[in-house]
C-alpha cells in the first residue's frame, strides 16, 4: 500500500506542475487581453487579428467599428475579439 500511495502522490505532484506550467500562463494572457480591450477608446489605432491597421470610431459592449484608410466608406464593424493590439495616439 505504501508504494501505491507514493505513486499516487507523485501523479498528483506531476499534474499540479503541469497545471502550473500550462494553464497559468494562459490565464495570465487572457487577463492581459481583457485589460487591453477594456482600455480601448475611440481614436485608438487597432491592429486586427487579420493584420489590418485601423482607427476605432465607435465602441459598443461586444463590437467595435474600425475605419481603415482615409476612405470614410471603409468602416467595418467587428467583434472585440478580432482586435489583437491597441496603440494609443499619444503614446511615445
N, CA, C and O atoms as CSV, one atom per row, in Angstrom:
chain,resi,resn,atom,element,x,y,z
A,1,UNK,N,N,0.823,-1.198,0.000
A,1,UNK,CA,C,0.000,0.000,0.000
A,1,UNK,C,C,0.866,1.260,0.000
A,1,UNK,O,O,0.460,2.287,-0.543
A,2,UNK,N,N,2.059,1.190,0.606
A,2,UNK,CA,C,2.961,2.338,0.656
A,2,UNK,C,C,3.442,2.731,-0.725
A,2,UNK,O,O,3.583,3.917,-1.022
A,3,UNK,N,N,3.697,1.741,-1.573
A,3,UNK,CA,C,4.155,2.028,-2.940
A,3,UNK,C,C,3.041,2.670,-3.764
A,3,UNK,O,O,3.286,3.578,-4.558
A,4,UNK,N,N,1.819,2.187,-3.567
A,4,UNK,CA,C,0.668,2.752,-4.277
A,4,UNK,C,C,0.422,4.199,-3.839
A,4,UNK,O,O,0.108,5.057,-4.665
A,5,UNK,N,N,0.564,4.461,-2.554
A,5,UNK,CA,C,0.366,5.825,-2.035
A,5,UNK,C,C,1.410,6.796,-2.561
A,5,UNK,O,O,1.094,7.930,-2.921
A,6,UNK,N,N,2.663,6.339,-2.601
A,6,UNK,CA,C,3.713,7.225,-3.102
A,6,UNK,C,C,3.542,7.473,-4.605
A,6,UNK,O,O,3.842,8.565,-5.088
A,7,UNK,N,N,3.066,6.473,-5.340
A,7,UNK,CA,C,2.817,6.641,-6.770
A,7,UNK,C,C,1.678,7.633,-7.005
A,7,UNK,O,O,1.730,8.447,-7.928
A,8,UNK,N,N,0.659,7.556,-6.168
A,8,UNK,CA,C,-0.471,8.488,-6.272
A,8,UNK,C,C,-0.014,9.920,-5.971
A,8,UNK,O,O,-0.408,10.858,-6.664
A,9,UNK,N,N,0.806,10.081,-4.953
A,9,UNK,CA,C,1.320,11.411,-4.615
A,9,UNK,C,C,2.178,11.954,-5.759
A,9,UNK,O,O,2.105,13.139,-6.084
A,10,UNK,N,N,2.981,11.093,-6.363
A,10,UNK,CA,C,3.809,11.501,-7.494
A,10,UNK,C,C,2.947,12.010,-8.650
A,10,UNK,O,O,3.270,13.031,-9.258
A,11,UNK,N,N,1.857,11.309,-8.959
A,11,UNK,CA,C,0.967,11.729,-10.039
A,11,UNK,C,C,0.288,13.061,-9.726
A,11,UNK,O,O,0.125,13.908,-10.604
A,12,UNK,N,N,-0.103,13.232,-8.469
A,12,UNK,CA,C,-0.733,14.496,-8.077
A,12,UNK,C,C,0.258,15.643,-8.236
A,12,UNK,O,O,-0.115,16.716,-8.709
A,13,UNK,N,N,1.512,15.435,-7.851
A,13,UNK,CA,C,2.536,16.469,-7.997
A,13,UNK,C,C,2.788,16.767,-9.468
A,13,UNK,O,O,2.915,17.930,-9.850
A,14,UNK,N,N,2.862,15.739,-10.291
A,14,UNK,CA,C,3.095,15.930,-11.728
A,14,UNK,C,C,1.941,16.694,-12.359
A,14,UNK,O,O,2.170,17.620,-13.137
A,15,UNK,N,N,0.710,16.326,-12.039
A,15,UNK,CA,C,-0.447,17.036,-12.596
A,15,UNK,C,C,-0.505,18.486,-12.108
A,15,UNK,O,O,-0.864,19.382,-12.871
A,16,UNK,N,N,-0.156,18.716,-10.848
A,16,UNK,CA,C,-0.128,20.081,-10.331
A,16,UNK,C,C,0.930,20.920,-11.035
A,16,UNK,O,O,0.700,22.092,-11.334
A,17,UNK,N,N,2.075,20.332,-11.296
A,17,UNK,CA,C,3.143,21.033,-12.010
A,17,UNK,C,C,2.733,21.329,-13.449
A,17,UNK,O,O,3.018,22.410,-13.966
A,18,UNK,N,N,2.071,20.381,-14.094
A,18,UNK,CA,C,1.604,20.609,-15.468
A,18,UNK,C,C,0.578,21.744,-15.505
A,18,UNK,O,O,0.605,22.574,-16.413
A,19,UNK,N,N,-0.318,21.783,-14.527
A,19,UNK,CA,C,-1.304,22.863,-14.488
A,19,UNK,C,C,-0.590,24.201,-14.329
A,19,UNK,O,O,-0.914,25.176,-15.008
A,20,UNK,N,N,0.378,24.234,-13.429
A,20,UNK,CA,C,1.085,25.479,-13.170
A,20,UNK,C,C,1.836,25.952,-14.406
A,20,UNK,O,O,1.874,27.152,-14.678
A,21,UNK,N,N,2.437,25.030,-15.162
A,21,UNK,CA,C,3.226,25.406,-16.328
A,21,UNK,C,C,2.398,25.672,-17.575
A,21,UNK,O,O,2.828,26.431,-18.444
A,22,UNK,N,N,1.224,25.068,-17.684
A,22,UNK,CA,C,0.421,25.203,-18.902
A,22,UNK,C,C,-0.781,26.133,-18.748
A,22,UNK,O,O,-1.014,26.983,-19.607
A,23,UNK,N,N,-1.527,25.989,-17.692
A,23,UNK,CA,C,-2.777,26.737,-17.558
A,23,UNK,C,C,-2.560,28.145,-17.010
A,23,UNK,O,O,-3.252,29.077,-17.420
A,24,UNK,N,N,-1.644,28.307,-16.125
A,24,UNK,CA,C,-1.426,29.618,-15.506
A,24,UNK,C,C,-0.996,30.673,-16.526
A,24,UNK,O,O,-1.554,31.771,-16.501
A,25,UNK,N,N,-0.038,30.410,-17.424
A,25,UNK,CA,C,0.303,31.432,-18.425
A,25,UNK,C,C,-0.869,31.781,-19.346
A,25,UNK,O,O,-1.006,32.926,-19.778
A,26,UNK,N,N,-1.708,30.792,-19.640
A,26,UNK,CA,C,-2.864,31.043,-20.497
A,26,UNK,C,C,-3.837,31.995,-19.802
A,26,UNK,O,O,-4.360,32.910,-20.437
A,27,UNK,N,N,-4.082,31.795,-18.527
A,27,UNK,CA,C,-4.987,32.682,-17.799
A,27,UNK,C,C,-4.390,34.082,-17.668
A,27,UNK,O,O,-5.112,35.077,-17.711
A,28,UNK,N,N,-3.077,34.152,-17.508
A,28,UNK,CA,C,-2.415,35.449,-17.434
A,28,UNK,C,C,-2.573,36.207,-18.751
A,28,UNK,O,O,-2.817,37.413,-18.747
A,29,UNK,N,N,-2.436,35.511,-19.869
A,29,UNK,CA,C,-2.618,36.123,-21.186
A,29,UNK,C,C,-4.062,36.580,-21.376
A,29,UNK,O,O,-4.300,37.650,-21.936
A,30,UNK,N,N,-5.025,35.786,-20.919
A,30,UNK,CA,C,-6.427,36.178,-21.024
A,30,UNK,C,C,-6.696,37.451,-20.242
A,30,UNK,O,O,-7.441,38.315,-20.706
A,31,UNK,N,N,-6.103,37.580,-19.066
A,31,UNK,CA,C,-6.285,38.793,-18.268
A,31,UNK,C,C,-5.665,39.996,-18.975
A,31,UNK,O,O,-6.229,41.089,-18.934
A,32,UNK,N,N,-4.499,39.809,-19.632
A,32,UNK,CA,C,-3.853,40.895,-20.357
A,32,UNK,C,C,-4.727,41.369,-21.514
A,32,UNK,O,O,-4.870,42.570,-21.742
A,33,UNK,N,N,-5.310,40.414,-22.242
A,33,UNK,CA,C,-6.176,40.762,-23.371
A,33,UNK,C,C,-7.430,41.477,-22.883
A,33,UNK,O,O,-7.857,42.458,-23.491
A,34,UNK,N,N,-8.024,40.998,-21.792
A,34,UNK,CA,C,-9.218,41.653,-21.252
A,34,UNK,C,C,-8.908,43.088,-20.820
A,34,UNK,O,O,-9.712,43.993,-21.040
A,35,UNK,N,N,-7.743,43.292,-20.207
A,35,UNK,CA,C,-7.359,44.652,-19.797
A,35,UNK,C,C,-7.147,45.549,-21.013
A,35,UNK,O,O,-7.518,46.723,-20.994
A,36,UNK,N,N,-6.548,44.994,-22.075
A,36,UNK,CA,C,-6.336,45.768,-23.296
A,36,UNK,C,C,-7.673,46.173,-23.910
A,36,UNK,O,O,-7.856,47.323,-24.310
A,37,UNK,N,N,-8.601,45.230,-23.981
A,37,UNK,CA,C,-9.901,45.531,-24.576
A,37,UNK,C,C,-10.692,46.514,-23.718
A,37,UNK,O,O,-11.458,47.318,-24.248
A,38,UNK,N,N,-10.517,46.457,-22.414
A,38,UNK,CA,C,-11.223,47.384,-21.526
A,38,UNK,C,C,-10.669,48.794,-21.651
A,38,UNK,O,O,-11.384,49.761,-21.386
A,39,UNK,N,N,-9.407,48.931,-22.049
A,39,UNK,CA,C,-8.806,50.257,-22.146
A,39,UNK,C,C,-8.976,50.882,-23.529
A,39,UNK,O,O,-8.472,51.980,-23.767
A,40,UNK,N,N,-9.673,50.211,-24.445
A,40,UNK,CA,C,-9.892,50.764,-25.787
A,40,UNK,C,C,-10.720,52.034,-25.722
A,40,UNK,O,O,-11.674,52.130,-24.949
A,41,UNK,N,N,-10.349,53.001,-26.534
A,41,UNK,CA,C,-11.096,54.245,-26.629
A,41,UNK,C,C,-11.234,54.629,-28.094
A,41,UNK,O,O,-10.464,54.182,-28.944
A,42,UNK,N,N,-12.223,55.461,-28.372
A,42,UNK,CA,C,-12.397,55.975,-29.725
A,42,UNK,C,C,-11.165,56.798,-30.083
A,42,UNK,O,O,-10.709,57.625,-29.294
A,43,UNK,N,N,-10.633,56.565,-31.272
A,43,UNK,CA,C,-9.443,57.278,-31.726
A,43,UNK,C,C,-8.175,56.454,-31.629
A,43,UNK,O,O,-7.152,56.826,-32.204
A,44,UNK,N,N,-8.223,55.329,-30.905
A,44,UNK,CA,C,-7.053,54.454,-30.814
A,44,UNK,C,C,-6.833,53.735,-32.131
A,44,UNK,O,O,-7.780,53.479,-32.874
A,45,UNK,N,N,-5.583,53.412,-32.419
A,45,UNK,CA,C,-5.254,52.614,-33.598
A,45,UNK,C,C,-5.286,51.153,-33.188
A,45,UNK,O,O,-4.697,50.769,-32.177
A,46,UNK,N,N,-5.978,50.337,-33.980
A,46,UNK,CA,C,-6.134,48.918,-33.662
A,46,UNK,C,C,-5.507,48.068,-34.752
A,46,UNK,O,O,-5.644,48.350,-35.943
A,47,UNK,N,N,-4.823,47.029,-34.324
A,47,UNK,CA,C,-4.323,46.004,-35.234
A,47,UNK,C,C,-5.260,44.817,-35.098
A,47,UNK,O,O,-5.423,44.276,-34.004
A,48,UNK,N,N,-5.877,44.405,-36.199
A,48,UNK,CA,C,-6.795,43.280,-36.149
A,48,UNK,C,C,-6.027,41.965,-36.232
A,48,UNK,O,O,-4.850,41.941,-36.590
A,49,UNK,N,N,-6.705,40.882,-35.898
A,49,UNK,CA,C,-6.070,39.569,-35.961
A,49,UNK,C,C,-5.726,39.177,-37.391
A,49,UNK,O,O,-4.893,38.295,-37.600
A,50,UNK,N,N,-6.345,39.811,-38.375
A,50,UNK,CA,C,-6.021,39.519,-39.773
A,50,UNK,C,C,-4.901,40.409,-40.304
A,50,UNK,O,O,-4.503,40.269,-41.460
A,51,UNK,N,N,-4.381,41.331,-39.469
A,51,UNK,CA,C,-3.219,42.111,-39.851
A,51,UNK,C,C,-3.494,43.500,-40.387
A,51,UNK,O,O,-2.576,44.144,-40.895
A,52,UNK,N,N,-4.715,43.983,-40.296
A,52,UNK,CA,C,-5.052,45.316,-40.793
A,52,UNK,C,C,-5.011,46.332,-39.665
A,52,UNK,O,O,-5.445,46.048,-38.549
A,53,UNK,N,N,-4.485,47.522,-39.959
A,53,UNK,CA,C,-4.497,48.634,-39.012
A,53,UNK,C,C,-5.668,49.537,-39.345
A,53,UNK,O,O,-5.959,49.794,-40.514
A,54,UNK,N,N,-6.337,50.016,-38.307
A,54,UNK,CA,C,-7.438,50.946,-38.490
A,54,UNK,C,C,-7.641,51.771,-37.237
A,54,UNK,O,O,-7.035,51.508,-36.199
A,55,UNK,N,N,-8.501,52.773,-37.344
A,55,UNK,CA,C,-8.806,53.654,-36.228
A,55,UNK,C,C,-10.191,53.305,-35.700
A,55,UNK,O,O,-11.138,53.172,-36.475
A,56,UNK,N,N,-10.309,53.159,-34.402
A,56,UNK,CA,C,-11.594,52.848,-33.778
A,56,UNK,C,C,-12.444,54.109,-33.784
A,56,UNK,O,O,-12.027,55.156,-33.289
A,57,UNK,N,N,-13.651,53.994,-34.355
A,57,UNK,CA,C,-14.532,55.167,-34.401
A,57,UNK,C,C,-15.777,55.010,-33.536
A,57,UNK,O,O,-16.474,55.990,-33.270
A,58,UNK,N,N,-16.069,53.765,-33.087
A,58,UNK,CA,C,-17.217,53.550,-32.203
A,58,UNK,C,C,-17.015,52.247,-31.449
A,58,UNK,O,O,-16.452,51.292,-31.983
A,59,UNK,N,N,-17.478,52.213,-30.199
A,59,UNK,CA,C,-17.348,51.023,-29.364
A,59,UNK,C,C,-18.695,50.740,-28.714
A,59,UNK,O,O,-19.323,51.634,-28.147
A,60,UNK,N,N,-19.129,49.490,-28.801
A,60,UNK,CA,C,-20.308,49.030,-28.060
A,60,UNK,C,C,-19.838,47.955,-27.075
A,60,UNK,O,O,-18.636,47.752,-26.906
A,61,UNK,N,N,-20.775,47.272,-26.429
A,61,UNK,CA,C,-20.404,46.263,-25.436
A,61,UNK,C,C,-19.581,45.127,-26.034
A,61,UNK,O,O,-18.586,44.706,-25.443
A,62,UNK,N,N,-19.983,44.630,-27.194
A,62,UNK,CA,C,-19.311,43.471,-27.781
A,62,UNK,C,C,-18.608,43.764,-29.095
A,62,UNK,O,O,-17.786,42.968,-29.548
A,63,UNK,N,N,-18.916,44.886,-29.707
A,63,UNK,CA,C,-18.392,45.180,-31.037
A,63,UNK,C,C,-17.656,46.513,-31.065
A,63,UNK,O,O,-17.816,47.352,-30.179
A,64,UNK,N,N,-16.849,46.682,-32.104
A,64,UNK,CA,C,-16.200,47.959,-32.393
A,64,UNK,C,C,-16.379,48.237,-33.881
A,64,UNK,O,O,-16.534,47.311,-34.678
A,65,UNK,N,N,-16.357,49.498,-34.248
A,65,UNK,CA,C,-16.365,49.879,-35.660
A,65,UNK,C,C,-15.001,50.488,-35.944
A,65,UNK,O,O,-14.585,51.455,-35.305
A,66,UNK,N,N,-14.313,49.897,-36.920
A,66,UNK,CA,C,-12.958,50.322,-37.256
A,66,UNK,C,C,-12.962,50.903,-38.658
A,66,UNK,O,O,-13.543,50.331,-39.580
A,67,UNK,N,N,-12.300,52.058,-38.810
A,67,UNK,CA,C,-12.187,52.713,-40.104
A,67,UNK,C,C,-10.789,52.443,-40.651
A,67,UNK,O,O,-9.787,52.710,-39.986
A,68,UNK,N,N,-10.734,51.918,-41.858
A,68,UNK,CA,C,-9.468,51.565,-42.485
A,68,UNK,C,C,-9.131,52.583,-43.565
A,68,UNK,O,O,-9.954,52.843,-44.443
A,69,UNK,N,N,-7.938,53.162,-43.516
A,69,UNK,CA,C,-7.505,54.130,-44.516
A,69,UNK,C,C,-8.204,55.460,-44.350
A,69,UNK,O,O,-8.844,55.714,-43.329
A,70,UNK,N,N,-8.081,56.310,-45.357
A,70,UNK,CA,C,-8.700,57.630,-45.327
A,70,UNK,C,C,-10.093,57.639,-45.940
A,70,UNK,O,O,-10.786,58.655,-45.887
A,71,UNK,N,N,-10.510,56.516,-46.522
A,71,UNK,CA,C,-11.806,56.420,-47.159
A,71,UNK,C,C,-12.877,56.255,-46.088
A,71,UNK,O,O,-12.898,55.251,-45.376
A,72,UNK,N,N,-13.759,57.231,-45.976
A,72,UNK,CA,C,-14.804,57.182,-44.947
A,72,UNK,C,C,-15.812,56.074,-45.210
A,72,UNK,O,O,-16.613,55.752,-44.332
A,73,UNK,N,N,-15.789,55.479,-46.410
A,73,UNK,CA,C,-16.713,54.394,-46.728
A,73,UNK,C,C,-16.190,53.040,-46.275
A,73,UNK,O,O,-16.909,52.046,-46.372
A,74,UNK,N,N,-14.966,52.974,-45.787
A,74,UNK,CA,C,-14.381,51.706,-45.377
A,74,UNK,C,C,-14.408,51.590,-43.857
A,74,UNK,O,O,-13.374,51.641,-43.190
A,75,UNK,N,N,-15.605,51.434,-43.336
A,75,UNK,CA,C,-15.819,51.266,-41.899
A,75,UNK,C,C,-16.402,49.883,-41.691
A,75,UNK,O,O,-17.426,49.536,-42.280
A,76,UNK,N,N,-15.752,49.100,-40.860
A,76,UNK,CA,C,-16.160,47.706,-40.689
A,76,UNK,C,C,-16.461,47.428,-39.223
A,76,UNK,O,O,-15.596,47.626,-38.369
A,77,UNK,N,N,-17.679,46.970,-38.915
A,77,UNK,CA,C,-17.954,46.534,-37.543
A,77,UNK,C,C,-17.359,45.143,-37.325
A,77,UNK,O,O,-17.437,44.282,-38.201
A,78,UNK,N,N,-16.767,44.934,-36.154
A,78,UNK,CA,C,-16.187,43.628,-35.840
A,78,UNK,C,C,-16.273,43.384,-34.343
A,78,UNK,O,O,-16.466,44.309,-33.554
A,79,UNK,N,N,-16.129,42.133,-33.973
A,79,UNK,CA,C,-16.144,41.780,-32.564
A,79,UNK,C,C,-14.849,42.245,-31.906
A,79,UNK,O,O,-13.807,42.343,-32.555
A,80,UNK,N,N,-14.932,42.529,-30.619
A,80,UNK,CA,C,-13.742,42.965,-29.894
A,80,UNK,C,C,-12.655,41.896,-29.910
A,80,UNK,O,O,-11.470,42.218,-29.826
A,81,UNK,N,N,-13.041,40.645,-30.014
A,81,UNK,CA,C,-12.065,39.550,-30.029
A,81,UNK,C,C,-11.183,39.593,-31.268
A,81,UNK,O,O,-10.129,38.957,-31.293
A,82,UNK,N,N,-11.592,40.332,-32.298
A,82,UNK,CA,C,-10.799,40.436,-33.525
A,82,UNK,C,C,-9.687,41.473,-33.414
A,82,UNK,O,O,-8.911,41.647,-34.353
A,83,UNK,N,N,-9.601,42.162,-32.279
A,83,UNK,CA,C,-8.553,43.158,-32.067
A,83,UNK,C,C,-7.375,42.472,-31.377
A,83,UNK,O,O,-7.526,41.892,-30.302
A,84,UNK,N,N,-6.193,42.544,-32.011
A,84,UNK,CA,C,-5.012,41.877,-31.464
A,84,UNK,C,C,-4.145,42.839,-30.653
A,84,UNK,O,O,-3.472,42.424,-29.710
A,85,UNK,N,N,-4.161,44.128,-31.021
A,85,UNK,CA,C,-3.270,45.081,-30.360
A,85,UNK,C,C,-3.864,46.468,-30.472
A,85,UNK,O,O,-4.518,46.795,-31.462
A,86,UNK,N,N,-3.634,47.285,-29.455
A,86,UNK,CA,C,-4.127,48.667,-29.421
A,86,UNK,C,C,-2.929,49.599,-29.269
A,86,UNK,O,O,-2.031,49.342,-28.467
A,87,UNK,N,N,-2.923,50.675,-30.037
A,87,UNK,CA,C,-1.906,51.717,-29.895
A,87,UNK,C,C,-2.623,53.029,-29.602
A,87,UNK,O,O,-3.495,53.455,-30.360
A,88,UNK,N,N,-2.253,53.654,-28.510
A,88,UNK,CA,C,-2.827,54.955,-28.149
A,88,UNK,C,C,-2.217,56.028,-29.043
A,88,UNK,O,O,-1.031,55.951,-29.366
A,89,UNK,N,N,-2.999,57.026,-29.451
A,89,UNK,CA,C,-2.471,58.043,-30.365
A,89,UNK,C,C,-1.375,58.901,-29.755
A,89,UNK,O,O,-0.509,59.374,-30.490
A,90,UNK,N,N,-1.370,59.125,-28.436
A,90,UNK,CA,C,-0.368,59.984,-27.805
A,90,UNK,C,C,0.748,59.191,-27.139
A,90,UNK,O,O,1.575,59.769,-26.434
A,91,UNK,N,N,0.786,57.883,-27.347
A,91,UNK,CA,C,1.831,57.055,-26.727
A,91,UNK,C,C,3.161,57.294,-27.420
A,91,UNK,O,O,3.243,57.297,-28.648
A,92,UNK,N,N,4.187,57.492,-26.632
A,92,UNK,CA,C,5.514,57.722,-27.199
A,92,UNK,C,C,6.504,56.745,-26.628
A,92,UNK,O,O,7.682,56.780,-26.985
